[in-house]
Amino acid sequence: MNVLVINAGSSSLKFQLLDVDTREVYAKGNCERIGIDGSFVGYESIASGGKRRLEVALPDHKTAVQHAFDIVKETGKDFVGIGHRVVQGGWYFPESKVVTEESLGWVREVAPLAPLHNYAEADVIETCRELFPEIGNVVVADTSFHYNIPERAHRYALPRDVVDRLHIRKYGAHGTSHRYIWRAAKEFLDDDVHKLVSCHLGSGASLCAITDGRDMDTTMGLTPLDGLIMGTRCGTIDPATVCYLQREGGYSVDEVDTMMNKQSGLLAVSAISSDTRDIEEAATRGDERAAMAIEMFAYRTAQLVCGMAQANEGVDTIAFSAGIGENSPTMRAEVARKLAWLGVRIDDEKNALRVDEVREISAPDSAIRVLVVPTNEEYMIALDVAELLG
């Protein structure tokens, strides 16, 4: 069964056509710099025979969708449904849902919680329905997996009338990835995993506590700004910092929002880059700020691993995933060293290997198994589409 998966960002649109049964990918690509000069489409497919790049104008997401459909059409493969990654499902999407006029309205209604993403995602869904009215669409929200975490974990200690009226709670993010990481770890360990701490570490980063498939807690909050230090996001800070910056620094609400989301994190600490590859390279040259960025990221990751272990009331497996988690042996080793007091040990040779498949990197004497799990959100989205439309 073939499914088209679309992941629309504020200025990008990723797409992938895959067979849910065989996991074969027929086409995938990314429309980049939408609405910005220098836009292009990078893609590869069974029709192109390799990587291609189209230098084309992408004034809006509708144009990007049309290019994606043209590339998919060249494969000669039909598809039974379209799955859409939506960043914020709010209070309407505790699970994936088929798109209707009502559910599409819900995506827009909760958009103030993720304005850079949800509005664009809703527009793309609308475009897909117009271009292919006979094909069903499914919303797969990043927040759905986290929606039913215990109240003690998702409730904020604010006045109840305020919380209820404005739907304030922990929503989390990366839920589709964490759900896949659990599934992959379970398959790899032949069901011998019960208390997993899933570490999705990329330019956006979050951890998740999963007990026998149930999400117990996660590190992101009302928005994806909370939790771990990220590429350009500050992560958890004293909330009064916002008031202080406005009152004493003279910054506006929008300026503080931009500062904390786009000018902070690893970029701010290193004063070099938001990309850990650049930071690690600088650290090897003796750059002290780069070294501190690595130290802070590893330290706070280890802290949050312990918090997620508490949410699980134990931990038997830790899984690293996403851009940093999958590709940085340095960061994995630093996190493991900081968890040595818990009995975490990794095998340096296994950790240094670069293999695009699930693997164990823990040493034989480690009290906790440590895995590297390449995430596959597209496959999880496609599975939901197949289940709801198949």
Legacy VTK file of the C-alpha trace (Angstrom):
# vtk DataFile Version 3.0
C-alpha trace
ASCII
DATASET POLYDATA
POINTS 390 float
0.000 0.000 0.000
1.559 3.295 -1.130
1.195 6.476 0.901
2.396 10.004 0.252
3.730 11.758 3.349
4.022 15.546 3.468
5.823 17.562 6.127
5.294 21.307 5.635
7.399 23.810 7.537
7.232 27.587 7.600
9.469 27.882 4.511
9.955 24.284 3.405
8.014 21.210 2.343
9.376 17.671 2.611
7.666 14.779 0.866
8.080 11.040 0.588
6.227 8.335 -1.339
6.615 4.913 0.259
5.144 1.444 0.412
3.887 0.774 3.937
4.237 -3.001 3.553
7.775 -3.170 2.179
9.039 0.230 3.475
10.407 0.885 -0.022
10.731 4.595 -0.798
9.869 5.510 -4.393
10.497 9.241 -4.159
11.540 11.797 -1.572
12.516 15.406 -1.626
12.485 18.824 -0.048
11.156 22.106 -1.427
13.308 24.728 0.271
13.230 28.512 0.740
9.518 28.823 -0.032
8.633 32.489 -0.366
12.347 33.402 -0.325
14.816 34.142 -3.118
16.949 31.209 -4.196
14.236 28.568 -3.779
14.771 25.066 -5.152
13.556 21.473 -5.014
16.034 18.738 -4.156
14.788 15.204 -4.711
15.533 11.630 -5.711
13.231 8.942 -7.073
13.120 5.657 -8.940
12.370 7.737 -12.041
15.287 10.157 -11.688
17.789 7.428 -10.852
19.665 9.670 -8.463
19.684 13.029 -6.745
18.317 15.992 -8.682
17.952 19.687 -8.005
15.409 21.993 -9.628
16.084 25.724 -9.453
12.491 26.938 -9.493
10.480 29.790 -8.029
8.466 28.716 -4.983
6.359 31.756 -4.097
4.054 29.753 -1.845
3.342 26.275 -0.457
0.750 25.542 -3.147
3.417 25.821 -5.832
5.705 23.564 -3.784
2.963 20.927 -3.468
2.445 20.947 -7.222
6.156 20.320 -7.831
6.103 17.489 -5.291
3.118 15.894 -7.049
4.855 16.190 -10.430
7.908 14.343 -9.077
5.753 11.653 -7.478
3.764 11.235 -10.699
6.972 10.443 -12.613
7.409 7.264 -10.542
4.222 5.800 -12.022
3.140 4.736 -8.534
-0.363 5.434 -7.309
-1.050 6.164 -3.647
-4.113 5.538 -1.505
-3.785 8.452 0.913
-1.795 11.466 2.002
-0.444 11.807 5.520
0.338 15.252 6.900
2.694 15.914 9.773
1.125 18.675 11.858
3.264 20.191 14.610
0.471 21.160 17.024
-2.708 19.128 17.432
-3.825 20.971 20.538
-6.817 19.552 22.357
-8.419 18.183 19.177
-5.969 15.461 18.147
-5.282 12.903 20.875
-4.809 10.552 17.925
-4.450 10.828 14.153
-7.634 11.764 12.290
-8.985 11.756 8.743
-9.237 15.266 7.329
-12.707 16.780 7.086
-13.821 20.387 6.943
-14.198 20.239 10.713
-10.801 18.712 11.473
-9.065 21.064 9.035
-10.647 23.927 10.963
-9.187 22.488 14.155
-5.655 22.655 12.695
-6.159 26.374 12.117
-7.849 26.938 15.479
-4.864 25.662 17.468
-2.351 27.429 15.217
-1.549 30.180 17.769
0.368 27.483 19.679
2.580 26.887 16.604
1.984 29.816 14.236
5.054 29.239 12.062
3.909 25.730 11.203
0.194 25.061 11.586
-1.051 27.757 9.232
1.272 26.534 6.465
0.322 22.908 7.168
-3.397 23.747 6.965
-2.872 25.510 3.627
-1.034 22.468 2.262
-3.801 20.104 3.375
-6.341 22.327 1.657
-4.262 22.333 -1.537
-3.984 18.526 -1.528
-7.746 18.200 -1.165
-8.254 20.553 -4.114
-5.733 18.804 -6.382
-6.796 15.249 -5.478
-10.373 15.385 -4.156
-10.734 11.616 -4.530
-7.787 10.832 -2.206
-8.146 10.930 1.562
-5.893 12.987 3.829
-4.874 12.242 7.414
-3.545 14.588 10.106
-0.774 13.072 12.228
0.015 15.546 14.985
3.379 15.647 16.741
1.541 16.229 20.008
-0.825 13.236 19.867
1.482 10.688 21.503
1.923 12.993 24.499
-1.717 13.947 24.932
-2.571 11.250 27.474
0.446 11.572 29.744
-0.580 11.610 33.434
-2.146 14.854 34.650
0.648 15.270 37.191
2.997 15.627 34.210
0.931 17.769 31.842
-0.811 20.202 34.226
0.746 23.580 34.998
0.366 25.119 38.450
-1.509 28.159 37.175
-5.053 29.243 38.129
-7.501 26.631 36.868
-9.779 29.127 35.141
-6.833 30.478 33.140
-5.561 27.002 32.272
-8.992 25.760 31.208
-9.979 28.853 29.227
-6.732 29.055 27.256
-6.044 25.297 27.045
-2.661 25.700 28.732
-0.852 22.425 29.397
2.200 20.441 28.340
1.684 19.347 24.718
5.208 18.275 23.845
6.492 17.616 20.327
8.359 14.967 18.293
5.654 12.501 19.364
5.674 10.665 16.032
9.433 10.198 16.308
9.262 8.987 19.925
6.497 6.564 18.962
8.708 5.160 16.183
11.738 4.920 18.493
9.687 2.836 20.939
8.489 0.555 18.140
11.976 0.114 16.680
13.585 -0.544 20.076
10.909 -3.112 20.883
11.486 -4.945 17.602
15.275 -4.824 17.966
15.226 -6.142 21.546
12.572 -8.803 20.886
10.089 -7.119 23.256
12.662 -7.048 26.074
12.215 -3.347 26.780
9.800 -1.927 29.322
11.106 1.423 30.539
12.612 3.425 27.701
14.058 6.934 27.739
13.847 8.143 24.142
16.275 10.952 23.226
15.353 12.799 20.023
18.406 15.050 19.754
18.561 17.366 16.759
18.333 21.089 16.095
15.041 20.637 17.910
15.436 18.242 20.822
13.231 16.464 23.334
13.250 13.407 25.563
10.353 11.114 26.328
9.624 8.548 29.054
7.832 5.466 27.693
6.660 2.551 29.829
5.435 -0.482 27.870
4.371 1.760 25.002
2.646 4.402 27.129
4.010 7.928 27.164
4.578 8.977 30.779
6.205 12.386 30.277
8.214 14.493 27.844
10.517 17.489 28.094
8.885 20.015 25.753
5.947 21.955 27.177
3.181 24.210 25.918
5.476 24.962 22.981
8.669 23.396 21.583
10.757 26.021 23.404
10.796 24.172 26.731
13.185 21.463 27.873
16.659 20.828 26.486
18.975 23.443 24.969
18.570 23.254 21.188
20.204 24.660 18.087
18.747 28.164 18.441
16.243 27.701 21.320
17.168 28.404 24.913
15.245 25.507 26.462
14.092 25.685 30.075
14.874 28.945 31.862
13.378 30.835 34.790
10.063 32.120 33.338
10.602 35.447 35.100
13.473 36.015 32.641
10.839 37.005 30.083
9.443 39.704 32.397
12.932 40.894 33.313
13.988 41.242 29.657
10.894 43.302 28.925
10.977 45.437 32.051
14.735 46.057 32.392
16.004 45.320 28.905
13.249 47.159 27.065
12.600 44.260 24.710
9.148 43.807 23.198
7.184 40.556 23.393
8.092 39.741 19.783
11.767 40.542 20.360
11.934 38.216 23.372
10.142 35.511 21.392
12.635 35.845 18.542
15.589 35.916 20.925
14.589 32.739 22.753
13.566 30.777 19.650
16.059 31.902 17.022
19.068 33.538 18.697
19.739 31.349 21.723
20.712 27.732 22.426
23.920 26.251 21.042
24.263 29.206 18.677
24.364 31.664 21.567
26.625 29.627 23.846
29.161 28.723 21.154
28.942 32.054 19.298
29.839 29.944 16.248
26.914 27.962 14.909
23.713 26.139 15.777
25.114 23.016 14.084
26.909 20.621 16.442
29.228 19.515 13.640
30.672 23.033 13.441
30.770 23.272 17.224
32.560 19.944 17.687
35.121 20.890 15.037
35.787 24.202 16.799
36.102 22.443 20.151
38.828 20.160 18.763
40.742 23.328 17.840
40.577 24.493 21.445
37.660 26.924 21.230
36.462 27.252 24.843
32.982 28.496 24.005
32.410 25.573 21.675
33.608 23.171 24.367
31.192 24.771 26.836
28.299 24.376 24.379
29.019 20.628 24.153
29.380 20.393 27.931
26.084 22.185 28.569
24.164 20.127 26.017
25.491 16.817 27.368
25.012 17.852 31.005
21.425 18.906 30.532
20.621 15.883 28.395
21.878 13.663 31.217
19.805 15.639 33.717
16.679 15.153 31.639
17.400 11.433 31.183
17.196 11.171 34.962
13.936 13.120 35.012
12.414 10.836 32.396
13.676 7.786 34.319
11.752 9.073 37.326
8.627 9.462 35.183
9.053 5.794 34.208
9.983 4.829 37.776
13.025 3.186 36.303
14.918 2.776 33.051
16.222 -0.301 31.276
16.987 1.256 27.864
18.173 4.628 26.544
17.818 5.335 22.822
19.571 8.130 20.921
17.969 9.405 17.716
17.675 12.333 15.241
20.492 14.432 13.784
22.747 14.676 16.837
21.666 11.454 18.503
22.271 9.377 15.380
25.395 11.083 14.033
27.467 12.413 16.928
29.557 9.761 18.727
31.092 12.630 20.712
27.788 13.775 22.183
26.605 10.229 22.922
29.856 9.514 24.733
29.643 12.745 26.753
26.076 11.993 27.848
27.004 8.414 28.752
29.971 9.591 30.832
27.702 11.852 32.825
25.399 8.899 33.492
28.204 6.555 34.546
27.039 6.819 38.175
23.835 5.075 37.030
25.908 2.235 35.614
25.738 3.404 31.989
28.693 2.165 29.951
29.158 2.339 26.204
31.509 0.459 23.922
33.744 3.043 22.240
34.203 0.993 19.071
30.479 0.389 18.648
29.768 4.035 19.386
32.197 5.161 16.676
30.500 3.103 13.947
28.267 4.946 11.487
25.543 2.548 10.390
22.068 3.559 9.261
20.222 0.933 11.287
19.217 0.226 14.872
22.196 -0.922 16.920
23.317 -1.343 20.511
26.345 0.633 21.659
26.342 -0.247 25.362
29.212 -2.233 26.860
28.561 -5.768 28.204
28.801 -4.521 31.805
26.383 -1.611 31.337
23.463 -1.605 33.780
21.299 0.072 31.128
21.161 -0.793 27.444
22.041 2.070 25.095
20.777 2.072 21.518
21.100 4.260 18.457
17.787 4.302 16.570
17.572 6.144 13.225
14.147 7.722 13.397
11.538 7.339 10.657
8.604 9.648 11.201
7.436 9.214 7.608
6.902 5.506 8.123
4.866 6.087 11.284
2.720 8.664 9.494
2.203 6.253 6.591
1.131 3.508 9.010
-1.537 5.804 10.458
-2.774 6.651 6.980
-2.975 2.967 6.059
-4.884 2.200 9.263
-7.407 5.011 8.849
-7.891 4.835 5.071
-6.869 1.302 4.188
LINES 1 391
390 0 1 2 3 4 5 6 7 8 9 10 11 12 13 14 15 16 17 18 19 20 21 22 23 24 25 26 27 28 29 30 31 32 33 34 35 36 37 38 39 40 41 42 43 44 45 46 47 48 49 50 51 52 53 54 55 56 57 58 59 60 61 62 63 64 65 66 67 68 69 70 71 72 73 74 75 76 77 78 79 80 81 82 83 84 85 86 87 88 89 90 91 92 93 94 95 96 97 98 99 100 101 102 103 104 105 106 107 108 109 110 111 112 113 114 115 116 117 118 119 120 121 122 123 124 125 126 127 128 129 130 131 132 133 134 135 136 137 138 139 140 141 142 143 144 145 146 147 148 149 150 151 152 153 154 155 156 157 158 159 160 161 162 163 164 165 166 167 168 169 170 171 172 173 174 175 176 177 178 179 180 181 182 183 184 185 186 187 188 189 190 191 192 193 194 195 196 197 198 199 200 201 202 203 204 205 206 207 208 209 210 211 212 213 214 215 216 217 218 219 220 221 222 223 224 225 226 227 228 229 230 231 232 233 234 235 236 237 238 239 240 241 242 243 244 245 246 247 248 249 250 251 252 253 254 255 256 257 258 259 260 261 262 263 264 265 266 267 268 269 270 271 272 273 274 275 276 277 278 279 280 281 282 283 284 285 286 287 288 289 290 291 292 293 294 295 296 297 298 299 300 301 302 303 304 305 306 307 308 309 310 311 312 313 314 315 316 317 318 319 320 321 322 323 324 325 326 327 328 329 330 331 332 333 334 335 336 337 338 339 340 341 342 343 344 345 346 347 348 349 350 351 352 353 354 355 356 357 358 359 360 361 362 363 364 365 366 367 368 369 370 371 372 373 374 375 376 377 378 379 380 381 382 383 384 385 386 387 388 389
